[in-house]
Amino acid sequence: MTDILTMENDILKEKSAPVSEIDENIRNLITKMEEILDKNNGVGLAAPQIGENKRIFITKVPGDILRVFINPEIIQTSQELENYEEGCLSIPGVWAKVVRPTAIAMQAWDSKGKVFRVDVEGILARVIQHEFDHLNGILFTDRLDEKQREKALKVYDRKNKPK
């Protein structure tokens, strides 16, 4: 997974910059992101995870289409919350339960610059929220309580540090 930055990289802790224009460079970035996502069997990937500090992420949840979100904003969340296990391509080998709203509404641009809105629930809502967090410099481990975070980081170190 050399294409994907891991949690030690400071880019993953930064807030991403808005995209002002969707040009060939942005479309090429989206294509590259899809290739990396497929290669790593992921369900979502944010531009910062591959070193691009831009407000773009993609999702590809099984049974759903590839979705591209540029300059996304969450405009509504459900009051109902769910505690569900998450992992991350930038934190390989680590899984932990994260509490998130079960449904959200998001507005974003598509790859042609057209504004759209999605109202989603379930696993797609979770993946979207997880990827959106990346654009704000938040990793899923940041959403864990101190004890859970410590445990997750020990697992990460054990699985990913050179022996």
Secondary structure, 3 states (H helix, E strand, C coil): CCCCCCCCCHHHHCCCECCCCCCHHHHHHHHHHHHHHHHCCCCEEEHHHHCCCECEEEECCCCCCCEEEEEEEEEEECCCEEEEEECCCCCCCCCEEEEEECEEEEEEECCCCCEEEEEEEHHHHHHHHHHHHHHCCCCHHHHCCHHHHHHHHHHHHHHHCCC
